[in-house]
Amino acid sequence: MDVDIAEIEDAVRRLPTAERVRLIEVIARSLRDPEPEPSQKVNPNRTALEHLLDEMASLPSRSPVDGFSNRDHDRVLYGEDR
C-alpha cells in the first residue's frame, strides 16, 4: 500500500463517526457531480448573491397599511432584484 494512502487511512480512522460520514458524503457528491468545465464554471459570488436574494424574497413582508410594501420600497430604491 502506498505510504500516502496509509497516512490518509490512519487520519480517517481517528475521525469521529459523524465526521467520517460527512467525509463520505462530500466524496460521493464530488464523484456524482463533477466540477464543471472551466468555460461552464459559475461565479461563486454570483451564486451566493442569488441564494441571498432568494432567502430575502422568502421573508415575510411587513407591509404598512397604505399598501406600499417594504418590497415595493426596495424596488423603487434599488430596481428589480435580478
Summary of the structure (lengths in Angstrom):
residues: 82
radius of gyration: 22.7
end to end distance: 52.9
largest distance: 73.1
contacts: 132
relative contact order: 0.06
helix: 67%
strand: 0%
